[in-house]
Amino acid sequence: MYTSEVGMTQSLLKKFLACPRACKYYLEGYRKIGLKKPMWFGSLMHYILHIWKSQLVVGNTECQPEDVLSSPLLEAYMEEQMLEFPEDVEEINKLRAVGSALLYSYAAQYAEEMKQQKWIASEIQFKEAFRGHILRGMADGIVECADGLYIIDHKFKGRQSASMASLLSRDFQVEFYYTALIQAGYDIKGFIYDVIRPPQIKPRKTETHEAYTARLLGDTLERPEFYFKRYNITFKQNELQEMRFNLLKLLDRFKTWIDMGMDDVYYSTGCAMSGGGECPYLSMCTTGDDLGYTKVETFFEELPKEKGVDNGR
Ligand code: SF4
């Protein structure tokens, strides 16, 4: 059973803020059966980029996209995924083709800049105490720039708004990660957000994966400004203090709700009406039965699942 001693992640807190009932279903372990394509694709891209960034952390600036894509680590990851989702092997292969094309064009856009930066860490898992709470999560990376350390975060977003820079500076993840990584001892100066648009081009009926990858690559290389945007976000001292204060209030609110037994109320901004996609618990919420759901024992899907690593089981 989940208790506040297990700790909380920013995504868990976001779930709670969007709808306590959905958060309760999630903490009880209910997950919709089957591959969730956008989430799965995001995880694949994070893993692909992690293989590359890990090489930069150890000083291998010669690492190329083809080294990443032929890495035994990636092969093992894909095999594991195909075993987990045997019904979706075709879809997984298609998404891998999309990911391969995107990596080549991402490298064309950013490889030189990445080589100039000093990579301190990739995929940093944290578990930090903060004013009676435990903050958990995994940051995509930390790089040292001329004026200090920056947290790198990759976001995969099909829909993007002209106000993205302002929206990102109000992303709750920023205050959560800032606070946790400063608690962990990093002198964080700011955030670098890589916002990447997954290509929506579909494969043709008779097209091979190679031909499909080549077509995707052509488009992503031709229109980098459409697919890749990078935002640097820094804050003044008073803004950081305000962020910490806000975070603390939200953490207290969440902890009270947990300690009171997760009142089964619903108030929601997330059913399907806020542009974020349909709530995965819509059918359970409206019919009261768990048909189409499975139960898992992991609280934090975004944390590593390797044996021996605590991911909130
Ligand atoms: S369908 Fe709406 S009210 Fe029900 S759990 Fe999902 S977000 Fe909450």
Boltz pocket constraint, residues with backbone or C-beta under 6 A from the ligand:
constraints:
  - pocket:
      binder: B
      contacts: [[A, 18], [A, 19], [A, 20], [A, 21], [A, 22], [A, 266], [A, 267], [A, 268], [A, 269], [A, 270], [A, 271], [A, 272], [A, 279], [A, 280], [A, 281], [A, 282], [A, 285], [A, 286]]
      max_distance: 6.0
